[in-house]
Amino acid sequence: MSRRPSQDRPRPGMYTARDAVRQFLEQSGLGAKLRDEPVYRAWHEAVGETLARRARAVDFRRGELIVEVGSAAQQAELTGFTGERYRQLTNRRLGREVVRRVTFKLER
């Protein structure tokens, strides 16, 4: 049984499932999170399980990774001493220079 060509196209005012999912991901902001998931995973692996619980990557835009930390002491240590090393390890896991800058901020 063959399908008629008109059955392959959605009717006016109707969306395909693909279009509906794409629109939902864009409007909810989840699309960007999913697209950037490799960066978040690489950060988590670079810093290790223990530190990843206290220095959580929360946003990635235009090469800048935003990481929330639990205390001012952690923020100072990561900003001044070890943050650059973790940025380099993250990029090494990604296989290219994706993260150009890491910004540490206190959790809200």
Helices and strands as residue ranges (DSSP letters): H 5-8, H 17-28, H 30-35, H 37-47, H 49-54, E 55-61, E 64-69, H 72-77, I 78-82, H 83-94, E 101-106
